[in-house]
Amino acid sequence: MVRIFDLPDGQLVDGAVAQEVNADGTPIGGIIKSEKRAIFGKKDPDIKSEVTVTESEEEESSPRFATPTEDNPSGSNAGGMAISMRSKLAVNIMRVELPIDVIDELNEYIDNESSNWSDASGGLIGQINRTTQSAQLTFPHEDDDVGEQFSSVLCRLGKDYVKHAIDGLEVETDIQTMWTIHSYEGDYNPMHDHGTRTSMGLSCILYLKVPPQIEALDNPSENFAGLNGASGAVDGFTYIQWGTNGMRDVNMLRPVTEEYIKPEVGTLILFPAWLRHGVMPFFGEGERRTFSANINITPDEKLEGANFNNLKHKGKV
């Protein structure tokens, strides 16, 4: 399938907005913002520039290549076969970047108020005990102005997460618990998952402070040299795992089911409460400070039996 978009005269530049048209140039609705990856071509100096976008470029989730037709019996391949390639989704992870002034306010609030907060270590498995400053503290989210404001932000993010993960599904959200973790040299968090009051639940990690020796490490998603040679390449990193892993997975055509996440100040990650995760120990001076929360999710409609199947057929599951 080929769709044609016309650009105004003189607008053959990145960022220009094109109108979808028929083959004769008649507008039919729909716009696209031009990018370098689009295919540009001029039909005539006196005719508007034209952008053609294939279905696979415009809709990255398109499940099929071009289907053979009477006019085009070979479809998108010489063999005339309709081919599809579908990857099964394993997990959704939302990444949010908070403004640095918000992070500064949160850190200042924690510095001023955390001495009054209760110890949360009894309900957490983190091995945060190597220094006198190491701590896991309950961050109040009720009867606390800052806690209530921030919890409302997390609840909105939780709704957005579900709406994107299960197309269009509306839910109610509420905070179950919030806490901060103050880690120092040698502290670590073993692999674990979280529980929520509801069967559908979310957890999050917000990085508030990161020691310079961790900041200086490469980001594994961009440049990861591996762990051989006692590299220390993931010291202080968050590790997530959503399947059975092996060193030869790629060679066996099995998808990778783990990831190391470099902590970056201001970054918040939101994920299903069932996702197993942990934190590697680090060494050297400085505090690695994070905020975490568990969010209860209650769907507006029941997701089982006939209702679940109806949502699935509508593309909502």
N, C-alpha and C positions, 0 to 999 in steps of 0.2 A: 504494500500500500504506500502510495506517495501522496503527500499533502503539499500544497503550494502556498507560500506566504509572500505577499508583496511588501516591499519597503518603499517609503516615500522617496522622491527624487533626492539624490545627494546624501542619502542616509545609509550607505553601505559601510557602516562602522559598527564595532562592538557596542552593544548596549541599545541599539536602535530597536524599535518595536514594530513588528510586521503584522499585517492583517491577512488572515487566511482567505484565499480566493479560489474560484473555480478555474478550470483550464482557460476560460475566456477572460479571466481577470475580474469576474464579478465577486464582490465580497460575500462570504458565507458565514462570517462570525468566527471568533477565536483569534487570539494573538499569541505571538511568541517573541521573546526577547532574544535577539540574535547573539550568537556566541561564535568563537573561533571554530568550534567543531562543526557548525552548520556549513552546508555546502552553498556557496554563492555562485551566481552566474548571471550575466547580462544577455538578454535576448537581442537588444537593439539599443543604440544610444538614446533613442527617443522614447523608449519604453522603460517603465520602472524596473529597478533591480528585483530579482526574484530569488527567494530562498526556498530550497526543497529540503524537506526533512523526512527521512524514512521513519516508518512506525517504530523500528527498534531504537532509533535515536531519540524520538520524542517520548516514547513510553518504554522505559527501561525494563518494566515488569511484563512486557508483552510476552505471552507464553509460546507463540508460534512464529516461524518464518512465513514468508509469503506462501499462500496456498495455491497449488496449481489451478488454473482456470482454462477455459476454452481458448482465450486469446493468448494466454501465457502458460502452455502446458507443462513447462519445466518448473514453474513456480520460482523459488529462490535458489534452486540448485539443479544441476544438469540431470540428475537422476529422476526428477519429477516427483520426489518424495516430500511429503509434509513432515517436517522435523521439529521437535520441541525439546528444550533442555530446561529442566526445572530443578532448582536447588531447594531443599526442604529447610525451612526456617528453624533454627535451634533456640535462639533467645534474642530478645530485644533489650538493648541497653541505651538509655537516653543520656546524652551528655549536655550539660548546661554550664555556660560561662557566666558567673556573677561579677558585677562591677567591683573593682578593687576597693572603692569607698564603702561598699556594703561589707566586704570582708574585714576592712579596718574597723568598722563599727562593731561587728560581731566579736572580733578579737578583743577590742577594748571592753566590751560588755562582759565577756568571759573573764578577762583579767580582773575586773572590778567585782564581779558577783560570784564567781565559782567557789570561793571559800565558804559560801553559805549553802552550796549544793551537796546533796547526799552522794555517798559512794555507790556506784552502779556495778562494781566488779562482781558482786554476788550473783548477778544475772547474766554476766558476760564471760566468755572463755578467753579473752585476751590476756596474755602473759605480760602485763604492763606493771612491772614491779622492781625494775632494776635500779632505780634511783628514788630519792625521797620526793622528787617532783613527779614521778610517774603516777598517772591517775586515770581512772575511768569514772566520770561524773554524770549524774542525771541532769539534763538540761530541762528545766520546767517549761511545759507548754500550756499550762492552765494557770490562771491568776498571776500571769506575768506578761507585761505588755510586749516585750521583745519576743518572748517565746510564742505568744499567741500570734503576733504578726508574721513571724517566720514560719510557723506551722501552717498558716493560711496559704502562704506561697507554696509550700510543699504539697498541700492538698490540691491546689490548682495544677501543679506539675503532674501529680498522680493522675488526675482526670485526663490531662493531655496525653500522658503515656498510654493509658488504656485505649483512648480514642484512636491513637495511631496503631497500636498493636492489634486491636480487634476493631476493625474499621467501623467507626461511627458509634461504638458502644458507649452509652452514657452510664456513669457510675456515681455513687456517693463515696466520699473519702473522709477519713478522720485519722488523726495521729494517735498511735498506740503509745509509743515511747520516743524520746529524743535523748541523746547523750553526747558527751565529748570524750575524746581519747587523747591523752597527753603522753606521747611516747618519747623515750630518750634512748641513748646507746644501749643496745642489747635487748630492748623490748621487742615483742613480736606478737602476732595474732595467728593462732593455728587455723587450718582450714575448717570452715563451719558454714552453716546457713542460719537463717532467721525464721522465727515463727510469728504469725500475726493472728489476731483474734478471728479474722475472716479467712476462709480458704484461699481467696484471691488476695494477695498482699504484695506490697513493694517495700524495698529497703533502699537507702541512699547513703552515699559517702560524699562529704564536702571537705576538700583540702583547704585548711586555714593557715597552716604554717608548714614550711618544708625546709629542712636544713640545707645549707649551700652544697654540701658534698653529694646530696641526692639530686639537687637541681642540676648539678654539673654532668650527671650521667646522660647517656644517649636515650632517646625515646625508642623503645622496642618496636613501635609501629612504624618508625621511620628508618632507623638504622640499628639493627640488633646483631651484634657480633657473636652472641651465644654465651654460654656459661663456662665453657672450657677454660682451663688455666686459672681457676680461682679468680675470675675477672671481677666479681662483685658487681656485675652489670645490673642486677635488680635489687640491690640493697635498699630496703625501705619501700619497695614497690608493692602495690596491690596485685594479688594474683587471683584470677577468676577461672573457674573450671565448670563446664557444662556437659561433659561427656567422658568417655573412656579414652585415655590418652596413651600414645606410644611414640617413640622417637622416629619410627618409620611410617607414621600415618600417611604423610604426603606420598611416599613411594608406593603405598598400597591404595591410592586414590580415596583415602578416608579424609574427610575435612578436619581441620584443626579445631579442637574443642577446648582450648585454653588460651589465656592471654595475660601478659604482664602489663599493668597500667602504671605509667609513671605519674606520681603525684605532682600536681601543678596547682599553685595557690589560685583559688577562685573557681576551680573546676568542681562540678558536682556530677556524680554519676548515679543514675536511678535504674534499678533492676528488680526482677522478681525476687521475692523473699527466699525462694527455694534455691537460688543460685549460690553454689559453694564458692567461698572466697576466703582469702587470708592475707596477711601482711608479712613480708619478709623483714627480718631484723636489719638494723643498720648500725654503723659505728662512727664515732666522732661526736663532736659537740653539737648542740642544737636540739630544739624541740620539733618533733613531727606531730602537728596538731590536726585532728580531724573532728568533724561533726557527723553524727549518724542518726537515722530515724527509721522507724517501722511505720508503714502506712496501711491502714485497713481499707479494703476496697469492697464495696457492695454494689453489684450491678443493678441497674433499674429493671432489668428483665431477667428471668431465670434462664440460666445457660445449661439446660439438660433436657434430655428427651426430645420431643418434637420442636420445642422452642429453639434448642441448640441447632438442630438440623436446619430449621428455617433460616436462622442467622447465617449458617454456613452457606446455604444456597444463595443468600442475598449478598454474599461476599463479606459478611461482617465477622466471620470466624475463620 
